């Protein structure tokens, strides 16, 4: 989900979920969100809270940076 200045968080939730052979509903239940939340997150139309990002990483037993990656927008030095 791109913000006004072009930065966003991309994720590999889909890849990790498929490797574990989980449905969106199973993952959603495991981390305490709705199936719809997982769906929009996998489409990169939703950036999770930090708590949810860490919960998902813990569920997959990986570092949060293995699943979520911040992509910076415009150059921060431009005014």
BELHUQUI-V854029 format. One record per backbone hydrogen bond with DSSP energy under -1.0 kcal/mol. NH is the residue of the N-H (numbers start at 1). CO is the residue of the C=O. E is the energy in kcal/mol with one decimal. If there is no record, write none. Layout:
# BELHUQUI-V854029
[[NH:CO:E] [NH:CO:E]]
This chain:
# BELHUQUI-V854029
[[3:7:-2.3] [6:3:-1.9] [8:71:-2.2] [10:69:-2.7] [12:67:-1.7] [16:12:-2.1] [17:13:-2.7] [18:14:-2.8] [19:15:-2.1] [20:16:-1.4] [21:18:-1.3] [22:17:-2.2] [27:23:-2.1] [28:24:-2.7] [29:25:-2.7] [30:26:-1.9] [31:27:-1.8] [32:28:-1.0] [33:28:-2.3] [38:34:-1.5] [39:35:-2.4] [40:36:-2.6] [41:37:-2.0] [42:38:-2.6] [43:39:-1.2] [44:41:-1.8] [45:40:-2.9] [53:49:-2.6] [54:50:-2.6] [55:51:-2.3] [56:52:-2.6] [57:53:-2.3] [58:54:-2.8] [59:55:-2.2] [60:56:-2.1] [62:57:-2.3] [66:63:-2.0] [67:64:-1.1] [68:64:-2.9] [69:10:-2.7] [71:8:-3.5] [74:5:-1.9] [78:75:-1.5]]
